[in-house]
């Protein structure tokens, strides 16, 4: 005695569609196919438009430096004059 978790009148033992199911779905086959094609066309159209819109961006007017700007080296005494740097240095000294 086997256990059958799914019983339906529209499917047989091998889970194949029965003639009743095929007859039930027949009126909607063309409508569903047209709807599916329309949705897929819309998605592909939006994707194509987006790619074309992005690829038209030109960055010729943007100036790109050859190398990053460098800060001049500051002595240790000048670095400690800033408030945040002094607070960090005091916290490090306090842990020692």
N, CA, C and O atoms as a printed pandas DataFrame, in Angstrom:
     atom_number atom_name residue_name chain_id  residue_number  x_coord  y_coord  z_coord
0              1         N          UNK        A               1    0.849   -1.169    0.000
1              2        CA          UNK        A               1    0.000    0.000    0.000
2              3         C          UNK        A               1    0.898    1.237    0.000
3              4         O          UNK        A               1    1.521    1.563    1.010
4              5         N          UNK        A               2    0.954    1.911   -1.131
5              6        CA          UNK        A               2    1.829    3.080   -1.272
6              7         C          UNK        A               2    1.135    4.366   -0.856
7              8         O          UNK        A               2   -0.085    4.504   -0.950
8              9         N          UNK        A               3    1.927    5.271   -0.408
9             10        CA          UNK        A               3    1.421    6.575    0.014
10            11         C          UNK        A               3    1.485    7.520   -1.181
11            12         O          UNK        A               3    2.535    7.626   -1.815
12            13         N          UNK        A               4    0.394    8.210   -1.506
13            14        CA          UNK        A               4    0.350    9.172   -2.587
14            15         C          UNK        A               4    0.086   10.548   -1.971
15            16         O          UNK        A               4   -1.031   10.834   -1.541
16            17         N          UNK        A               5    1.102   11.386   -1.931
17            18        CA          UNK        A               5    0.930   12.682   -1.286
18            19         C          UNK        A               5    0.059   13.641   -2.084
19            20         O          UNK        A               5   -0.495   14.584   -1.519
20            21         N          UNK        A               6   -0.072   13.413   -3.404
21            22        CA          UNK        A               6   -0.815   14.342   -4.234
22            23         C          UNK        A               6   -1.793   13.568   -5.101
23            24         O          UNK        A               6   -1.387   12.716   -5.892
24            25         N          UNK        A               7   -3.066   13.857   -4.958
25            26        CA          UNK        A               7   -4.083   13.206   -5.784
26            27         C          UNK        A               7   -4.872   14.292   -6.503
27            28         O          UNK        A               7   -5.351   15.242   -5.884
28            29         N          UNK        A               8   -4.997   14.139   -7.807
29            30        CA          UNK        A               8   -5.741   15.105   -8.588
30            31         C          UNK        A               8   -6.396   14.401   -9.762
31            32         O          UNK        A               8   -5.885   13.403  -10.271
32            33         N          UNK        A               9   -7.518   14.926  -10.177
33            34        CA          UNK        A               9   -8.183   14.350  -11.344
34            35         C          UNK        A               9   -7.589   14.878  -12.637
35            36         O          UNK        A               9   -7.883   14.358  -13.713
36            37         N          UNK        A              10   -6.758   15.903  -12.544
37            38        CA          UNK        A              10   -6.150   16.477  -13.744
38            39         C          UNK        A              10   -4.811   15.845  -14.101
39            40         O          UNK        A              10   -4.291   16.095  -15.188
40            41         N          UNK        A              11   -4.240   15.036  -13.218
41            42        CA          UNK        A              11   -2.949   14.393  -13.467
42            43         C          UNK        A              11   -3.074   12.892  -13.234
43            44         O          UNK        A              11   -3.856   12.448  -12.392
44            45         N          UNK        A              12   -2.298   12.117  -13.986
45            46        CA          UNK        A              12   -2.313   10.668  -13.772
46            47         C          UNK        A              12   -1.223   10.275  -12.776
47            48         O          UNK        A              12   -0.638   11.138  -12.122
48            49         N          UNK        A              13   -0.948    8.962  -12.660
49            50        CA          UNK        A              13    0.042    8.484  -11.677
50            51         C          UNK        A              13    1.442    9.024  -11.946
51            52         O          UNK        A              13    2.224    9.217  -11.016
52            53         N          UNK        A              14    1.754    9.265  -13.199
53            54        CA          UNK        A              14    3.091    9.754  -13.564
54            55         C          UNK        A              14    3.150   11.277  -13.616
55            56         O          UNK        A              14    4.123   11.838  -14.119
56            57         N          UNK        A              15    2.144   11.940  -13.113
57            58        CA          UNK        A              15    2.050   13.394  -13.069
58            59         C          UNK        A              15    2.030   14.013  -14.464
59            60         O          UNK        A              15    2.555   15.109  -14.664
60            61         N          UNK        A              16    1.436   13.326  -15.416
61            62        CA          UNK        A              16    1.240   13.865  -16.756
62            63         C          UNK        A              16   -0.141   14.478  -16.821
63            64         O          UNK        A              16   -1.064   14.020  -16.148
64            65         N          UNK        A              17   -0.285   15.519  -17.634
65            66        CA          UNK        A              17   -1.576   16.189  -17.766
66            67         C          UNK        A              17   -2.584   15.267  -18.434
67            68         O          UNK        A              17   -2.288   14.589  -19.418
68            69         N          UNK        A              18   -3.764   15.264  -17.877
69            70        CA          UNK        A              18   -4.835   14.428  -18.437
70            71         C          UNK        A              18   -5.525   15.189  -19.575
71            72         O          UNK        A              18   -5.348   16.401  -19.703
72            73         N          UNK        A              19   -6.299   14.496  -20.389
73            74        CA          UNK        A              19   -7.041   15.185  -21.453
74            75         C          UNK        A              19   -7.988   16.257  -20.905
75            76         O          UNK        A              19   -8.219   17.268  -21.568
76            77         N          UNK        A              20   -8.528   16.053  -19.726
77            78        CA          UNK        A              20   -9.414   17.054  -19.129
78            79         C          UNK        A              20   -8.653   18.345  -18.832
79            80         O          UNK        A              20   -9.172   19.438  -19.058
80            81         N          UNK        A              21   -7.441   18.223  -18.332
81            82        CA          UNK        A              21   -6.635   19.405  -18.043
82            83         C          UNK        A              21   -6.274   20.124  -19.331
83            84         O          UNK        A              21   -6.335   21.352  -19.390
84            85         N          UNK        A              22   -5.904   19.389  -20.352
85            86        CA          UNK        A              22   -5.566   20.007  -21.635
86            87         C          UNK        A              22   -6.769   20.735  -22.233
87            88         O          UNK        A              22   -6.617   21.819  -22.796
88            89         N          UNK        A              23   -7.955   20.152  -22.118
89            90        CA          UNK        A              23   -9.169   20.815  -22.602
90            91         C          UNK        A              23   -9.468   22.074  -21.783
91            92         O          UNK        A              23   -9.936   23.070  -22.334
92            93         N          UNK        A              24   -9.208   22.038  -20.504
93            94        CA          UNK        A              24   -9.465   23.186  -19.636
94            95         C          UNK        A              24   -8.530   24.339  -19.954
95            96         O          UNK        A              24   -8.945   25.498  -19.918
96            97         N          UNK        A              25   -7.294   24.046  -20.259
97            98        CA          UNK        A              25   -6.305   25.087  -20.545
98            99         C          UNK        A              25   -6.377   25.614  -21.974
99           100         O          UNK        A              25   -5.859   26.700  -22.237
100          101         N          UNK        A              26   -6.984   24.908  -22.889
101          102        CA          UNK        A              26   -6.977   25.252  -24.309
102          103         C          UNK        A              26   -7.471   26.673  -24.614
103          104         O          UNK        A              26   -6.825   27.362  -25.403
104          105         N          UNK        A              27   -8.573   27.144  -24.035
105          106        CA          UNK        A              27   -9.038   28.496  -24.385
106          107         C          UNK        A              27   -8.057   29.599  -23.977
107          108         O          UNK        A              27   -8.072   30.682  -24.563
108          109         N          UNK        A              28   -7.219   29.339  -22.996
109          110        CA          UNK        A              28   -6.318   30.369  -22.487
110          111         C          UNK        A              28   -4.917   30.294  -23.091
111          112         O          UNK        A              28   -4.079   31.148  -22.803
112          113         N          UNK        A              29   -4.656   29.307  -23.907
113          114        CA          UNK        A              29   -3.310   29.100  -24.443
114          115         C          UNK        A              29   -2.850   30.287  -25.278
115          116         O          UNK        A              29   -1.742   30.784  -25.075
116          117         N          UNK        A              30   -3.664   30.747  -26.201
117          118        CA          UNK        A              30   -3.284   31.858  -27.078
118          119         C          UNK        A              30   -3.165   33.156  -26.279
119          120         O          UNK        A              30   -2.205   33.906  -26.453
120          121         N          UNK        A              31   -4.140   33.424  -25.401
121          122        CA          UNK        A              31   -4.103   34.649  -24.601
122          123         C          UNK        A              31   -2.866   34.684  -23.703
123          124         O          UNK        A              31   -2.199   35.714  -23.606
124          125         N          UNK        A              32   -2.563   33.576  -23.055
125          126        CA          UNK        A              32   -1.400   33.529  -22.168
126          127         C          UNK        A              32   -0.100   33.656  -22.950
127          128         O          UNK        A              32    0.851   34.277  -22.475
128          129         N          UNK        A              33   -0.051   33.076  -24.141
129          130        CA          UNK        A              33    1.152   33.189  -24.966
130          131         C          UNK        A              33    1.364   34.632  -25.409
131          132         O          UNK        A              33    2.489   35.130  -25.366
132          133         N          UNK        A              34    0.307   35.303  -25.830
133          134        CA          UNK        A              34    0.423   36.705  -26.239
134          135         C          UNK        A              34    0.832   37.583  -25.062
135          136         O          UNK        A              34    1.660   38.479  -25.222
136          137         N          UNK        A              35    0.267   37.340  -23.889
137          138        CA          UNK        A              35    0.628   38.105  -22.694
138          139         C          UNK        A              35    2.087   37.872  -22.319
139          140         O          UNK        A              35    2.795   38.816  -21.970
140          141         N          UNK        A              36    2.533   36.643  -22.388
141          142        CA          UNK        A              36    3.928   36.339  -22.068
142          143         C          UNK        A              36    4.895   37.001  -23.027
143          144         O          UNK        A              36    5.918   37.544  -22.610
144          145         N          UNK        A              37    4.576   36.958  -24.310
145          146        CA          UNK        A              37    5.441   37.603  -25.312
146          147         C          UNK        A              37    5.459   39.117  -25.098
147          148         O          UNK        A              37    6.509   39.747  -25.228
148          149         N          UNK        A              38    4.312   39.702  -24.773
149          150        CA          UNK        A              38    4.255   41.142  -24.529
150          151         C          UNK        A              38    5.090   41.542  -23.315
151          152         O          UNK        A              38    5.798   42.548  -23.351
152          153         N          UNK        A              39    5.009   40.766  -22.254
153          154        CA          UNK        A              39    5.798   41.072  -21.051
154          155         C          UNK        A              39    7.286   40.927  -21.338
155          156         O          UNK        A              39    8.082   41.769  -20.921
156          157         N          UNK        A              40    7.669   39.873  -22.044
157          158        CA          UNK        A              40    9.084   39.680  -22.382
158          159         C          UNK        A              40    9.589   40.795  -23.283
159          160         O          UNK        A              40   10.716   41.262  -23.115
160          161         N          UNK        A              41    8.766   41.232  -24.243
161          162        CA          UNK        A              41    9.152   42.328  -25.130
162          163         C          UNK        A              41    9.328   43.617  -24.336
163          164         O          UNK        A              41   10.268   44.371  -24.588
164          165         N          UNK        A              42    8.452   43.877  -23.395
165          166        CA          UNK        A              42    8.567   45.061  -22.554
166          167         C          UNK        A              42    9.857   45.039  -21.744
167          168         O          UNK        A              42   10.558   46.048  -21.667
168          169         N          UNK        A              43   10.168   43.915  -21.150
169          170        CA          UNK        A              43   11.381   43.797  -20.342
170          171         C          UNK        A              43   12.628   43.994  -21.206
171          172         O          UNK        A              43   13.540   44.726  -20.822
172          173         N          UNK        A              44   12.668   43.348  -22.359
173          174        CA          UNK        A              44   13.829   43.496  -23.251
174          175         C          UNK        A              44   13.937   44.934  -23.754
175          176         O          UNK        A              44   15.043   45.461  -23.880
176          177         N          UNK        A              45   12.807   45.571  -24.041
177          178        CA          UNK        A              45   12.820   46.958  -24.490
178          179         C          UNK        A              45   13.351   47.902  -23.426
179          180         O          UNK        A              45   14.151   48.787  -23.730
180          181         N          UNK        A              46   12.920   47.729  -22.191
181          182        CA          UNK        A              46   13.415   48.567  -21.093
182          183         C          UNK        A              46   14.905   48.343  -20.885
183          184         O          UNK        A              46   15.657   49.297  -20.687
184          185         N          UNK        A              47   15.327   47.103  -20.928
185          186        CA          UNK        A              47   16.748   46.792  -20.754
186          187         C          UNK        A              47   17.569   47.428  -21.876
187          188         O          UNK        A              47   18.607   48.034  -21.612
188          189         N          UNK        A              48   17.119   47.298  -23.115
189          190        CA          UNK        A              48   17.848   47.862  -24.252
190          191         C          UNK        A              48   17.901   49.380  -24.162
191          192         O          UNK        A              48   18.952   49.974  -24.402
192          193         N          UNK        A              49   16.792   50.013  -23.823
193          194        CA          UNK        A              49   16.775   51.461  -23.680
194          195         C          UNK        A              49   17.746   51.920  -22.591
195          196         O          UNK        A              49   18.466   52.902  -22.774
196          197         N          UNK        A              50   17.767   51.222  -21.476
197          198        CA          UNK        A              50   18.657   51.593  -20.376
198          199         C          UNK        A              50   20.115   51.476  -20.784
199          200         O          UNK        A              50   20.911   52.370  -20.496
200          201         N          UNK        A              51   20.476   50.390  -21.447
201          202        CA          UNK        A              51   21.867   50.209  -21.877
202          203         C          UNK        A              51   22.251   51.286  -22.885
203          204         O          UNK        A              51   23.355   51.826  -22.817
204          205         N          UNK        A              52   21.360   51.604  -23.817
205          206        CA          UNK        A              52   21.667   52.652  -24.797
206          207         C          UNK        A              52   21.778   54.020  -24.137
207          208         O          UNK        A              52   22.644   54.811  -24.513
208          209         N          UNK        A              53   20.936   54.313  -23.178
209          210        CA          UNK        A              53   20.990   55.607  -22.494
210          211         C          UNK        A              53   22.276   55.749  -21.689
211          212         O          UNK        A              53   22.862   56.831  -21.647
212          213         N          UNK        A              54   22.712   54.685  -21.061
213          214        CA          UNK        A              54   23.937   54.751  -20.262
214          215         C          UNK        A              54   25.164   54.826  -21.158
215          216         O          UNK        A              54   26.124   55.521  -20.828
216          217         N          UNK        A              55   25.149   54.133  -22.269
217          218        CA          UNK        A              55   26.338   54.112  -23.130
218          219         C          UNK        A              55   26.558   55.440  -23.834
219          220         O          UNK        A              55   27.637   55.657  -24.385
220          221         N          UNK        A              56   25.580   56.335  -23.837
221          222        CA          UNK        A              56   25.748   57.628  -24.485
222          223         C          UNK        A              56   26.433   58.649  -23.582
223          224         O          UNK        A              56   26.749   59.745  -24.046
224          225         N          UNK        A              57   26.668   58.338  -22.338
225          226        CA          UNK        A              57   27.349   59.266  -21.445
226          227         C          UNK        A              57   28.789   59.433  -21.897
227          228         O          UNK        A              57   29.503   58.461  -22.143
228          229         N          UNK        A              58   29.195   60.696  -22.000
229          230        CA          UNK        A              58   30.575   60.994  -22.363
230          231         C          UNK        A              58   31.209   61.754  -21.212
231          232         O          UNK        A              58   30.610   62.673  -20.654
232          233         N          UNK        A              59   32.381   61.374  -20.876
233          234        CA          UNK        A              59   33.092   61.997  -19.763
234          235         C          UNK        A              59   34.319   62.742  -20.260
235          236         O          UNK        A              59   35.329   62.809  -19.559
236          237         N          UNK        A              60   34.243   63.305  -21.466
237          238        CA          UNK        A              60   35.387   64.029  -22.028
238          239         C          UNK        A              60   35.666   65.319  -21.272
239          240         O          UNK        A              60   36.812   65.770  -21.242
240          241         N          UNK        A              61   34.656   65.926  -20.663
241          242        CA          UNK        A              61   34.846   67.188  -19.964
242          243         C          UNK        A              61   35.367   67.008  -18.537
243          244         O          UNK        A              61   35.657   67.997  -17.863
244          245         N          UNK        A              62   35.489   65.781  -18.073
245          246        CA          UNK        A              62   35.982   65.531  -16.726
246          247         C          UNK        A              62   37.505   65.479  -16.756
247          248         O          UNK        A              62   38.100   64.732  -17.533
248          249         N          UNK        A              63   38.115   66.275  -15.908
249          250        CA          UNK        A              63   39.578   66.304  -15.844
250          251         C          UNK        A              63   40.039   65.243  -14.862
251          252         O          UNK        A              63   39.663   65.256  -13.690
252          253         N          UNK        A              64   40.857   64.329  -15.354
253          254        CA          UNK        A              64   41.382   63.254  -14.518
254          255         C          UNK        A              64   42.857   63.549  -14.265
255          256         O          UNK        A              64   43.643   63.617  -15.209
256          257         N          UNK        A              65   43.241   63.726  -12.997
257          258        CA          UNK        A              65   44.658   64.013  -12.720
258          259         C          UNK        A              65   45.523   62.781  -12.994
259          260         O          UNK        A              65   45.072   61.639  -12.902
260          261         N          UNK        A              66   46.786   63.062  -13.333
261          262        CA          UNK        A              66   47.709   61.969  -13.618
262          263         C          UNK        A              66   48.010   61.153  -12.373
263          264         O          UNK        A              66   48.047   59.924  -12.420
264          265         N          UNK        A              67   48.226   61.842  -11.261
265          266        CA          UNK        A              67   48.489   61.147  -10.008
266          267         C          UNK        A              67   47.803   61.909   -8.889
267          268         O          UNK        A              67   47.549   63.105   -9.033
268          269         N          UNK        A              68   47.503   61.266   -7.803
269          270        CA          UNK        A              68   46.795   61.958   -6.722
270          271         C          UNK        A              68   47.644   63.065   -6.101
271          272         O          UNK        A              68   48.872   62.984   -6.063
272          273         N          UNK        A              69   46.964   64.089   -5.621
273          274        CA          UNK        A              69   47.663   65.197   -4.955
274          275         C          UNK        A              69   48.253   64.692   -3.645
275          276         O          UNK        A              69   47.644   63.896   -2.931
276          277         N          UNK        A              70   49.445   65.174   -3.352
277          278        CA          UNK        A              70   50.116   64.734   -2.125
278          279         C          UNK        A              70   50.199   65.884   -1.143
279          280         O          UNK        A              70   50.416   67.031   -1.535
280          281         N          UNK        A              71   50.027   65.582    0.120
281          282        CA          UNK        A              71   50.181   66.581    1.165
282          283         C          UNK        A              71   51.662   66.715    1.509
283          284         O          UNK        A              71   52.401   65.731    1.515
284          285         N          UNK        A              72   52.076   67.922    1.791
285          286        CA          UNK        A              72   53.468   68.069    2.230
286          287         C          UNK        A              72   53.654   67.443    3.613
287          288         O          UNK        A              72   52.753   67.491    4.450
288          289         N          UNK        A              73   54.797   66.873    3.838
289          290        CA          UNK        A              73   55.073   66.224    5.123
290          291         C          UNK        A              73   55.145   67.277    6.214
291          292         O          UNK        A              73   55.776   68.321    6.048
292          293         N          UNK        A              74   54.473   66.981    7.363
293          294        CA          UNK        A              74   54.479   67.912    8.486
294          295         C          UNK        A              74   55.271   67.295    9.631
295          296         O          UNK        A              74   55.208   66.086    9.854
296          297         N          UNK        A              75   56.010   68.117   10.350
297          298        CA          UNK        A              75   56.726   67.590   11.529
298          299         C          UNK        A              75   55.743   67.118   12.588
299          300         O          UNK        A              75   54.581   67.526   12.579
300          301         N          UNK        A              76   56.194   66.264   13.499
301          302        CA          UNK        A              76   55.353   65.683   14.549
302          303         C          UNK        A              76   54.739   66.756   15.427
303          304         O          UNK        A              76   53.596   66.597   15.856
304          305         N          UNK        A              77   55.436   67.833   15.713
305          306        CA          UNK        A              77   54.920   68.883   16.597
306          307         C          UNK        A              77   53.714   69.564   15.968
307          308         O          UNK        A              77   52.761   69.895   16.673
308          309         N          UNK        A              78   53.734   69.781   14.654
309          310        CA          UNK        A              78   52.604   70.425   14.005
310          311         C          UNK        A              78   51.389   69.490   13.956
311          312         O          UNK        A              78   50.254   69.961   14.022
312          313         N          UNK        A              79   51.602   68.200   13.844
313          314        CA          UNK        A              79   50.491   67.270   13.809
314          315         C          UNK        A              79   49.762   67.249   15.144
315          316         O          UNK        A              79   48.544   67.075   15.174
316          317         N          UNK        A              80   50.476   67.420   16.243
317          318        CA          UNK        A              80   49.849   67.365   17.551
318          319         C          UNK        A              80   49.090   68.640   17.878
319          320         O          UNK        A              80   48.383   68.692   18.885
320          321         N          UNK        A              81   49.219   69.670   17.049
321          322        CA          UNK        A              81   48.507   70.911   17.333
322          323         C          UNK        A              81   47.013   70.773   17.063
323          324         O          UNK        A              81   46.227   71.541   17.618
324          325         N          UNK        A              82   46.594   69.817   16.226
325          326        CA          UNK        A              82   45.164   69.624   15.951
326          327         C          UNK        A              82   44.472   68.976   17.134
327          328         O          UNK        A              82   45.088   68.188   17.852
328          329         N          UNK        A              83   43.189   69.297   17.355
329          330        CA          UNK        A              83   42.452   68.793   18.508
330          331         C          UNK        A              83   42.242   67.290   18.482
331          332         O          UNK        A              83   42.416   66.628   19.505
332          333         N          UNK        A              84   41.878   66.746   17.358
333          334        CA          UNK        A              84   41.608   65.320   17.268
334          335         C          UNK        A              84   42.891   64.520   17.418
335          336         O          UNK        A              84   42.915   63.492   18.095
336          337         N          UNK        A              85   43.948   64.991   16.790
337          338        CA          UNK        A              85   45.221   64.282   16.870
338          339         C          UNK        A              85   45.743   64.268   18.302
339          340         O          UNK        A              85   46.290   63.266   18.762
340          341         N          UNK        A              86   45.571   65.390   19.007
341          342        CA          UNK        A              86   46.013   65.464   20.401
342          343         C          UNK        A              86   45.204   64.492   21.254
343          344         O          UNK        A              86   45.769   63.815   22.113
344          345         N          UNK        A              87   43.905   64.410   21.035
345          346        CA          UNK        A              87   43.058   63.506   21.813
346          347         C          UNK        A              87   43.437   62.053   21.560
347          348         O          UNK        A              87   43.453   61.246   22.488
348          349         N          UNK        A              88   43.736   61.723   20.337
349          350        CA          UNK        A              88   44.139   60.358   20.020
350          351         C          UNK        A              88   45.480   60.052   20.671
351          352         O          UNK        A              88   45.664   58.975   21.238
352          353         N          UNK        A              89   46.407   60.980   20.595
353          354        CA          UNK        A              89   47.724   60.767   21.204
354          355         C          UNK        A              89   47.600   60.621   22.714
355          356         O          UNK        A              89   48.304   59.804   23.307
356          357         N          UNK        A              90   46.718   61.395   23.353
357          358        CA          UNK        A              90   46.525   61.273   24.801
358          359         C          UNK        A              90   45.902   59.911   25.139
359          360         O          UNK        A              90   46.263   59.304   26.148
360          361         N          UNK        A              91   44.995   59.438   24.327
361          362        CA          UNK        A              91   44.389   58.129   24.590
362          363         C          UNK        A              91   45.425   57.020   24.454
363          364         O          UNK        A              91   45.421   56.071   25.239
364          365         N          UNK        A              92   46.306   57.128   23.474
365          366        CA          UNK        A              92   47.354   56.113   23.304
366          367         C          UNK        A              92   48.308   56.164   24.466
367          368         O          UNK        A              92   48.714   55.119   24.974
368          369         N          UNK        A              93   48.682   57.363   24.907
369          370        CA          UNK        A              93   49.593   57.482   26.047
370          371         C          UNK        A              93   48.949   56.964   27.330
371          372         O          UNK        A              93   49.643   56.402   28.177
372          373         N          UNK        A              94   47.645   57.139   27.490
373          374        CA          UNK        A              94   46.954   56.688   28.685
374          375         C          UNK        A              94   46.921   55.171   28.766
375          376         O          UNK        A              94   46.934   54.619   29.866
376          377         N          UNK        A              95   46.881   54.490   27.646
377          378        CA          UNK        A              95   46.848   53.014   27.639
378          379         C          UNK        A              95   48.189   52.416   27.984
379          380         O          UNK        A              95   48.263   51.254   28.382
380          381         N          UNK        A              96   49.258   53.190   27.837
381          382        CA          UNK        A              96   50.603   52.667   28.112
382          383         C          UNK        A              96   50.919   52.604   29.548
383          384         O          UNK        A              96   52.014   52.185   29.922
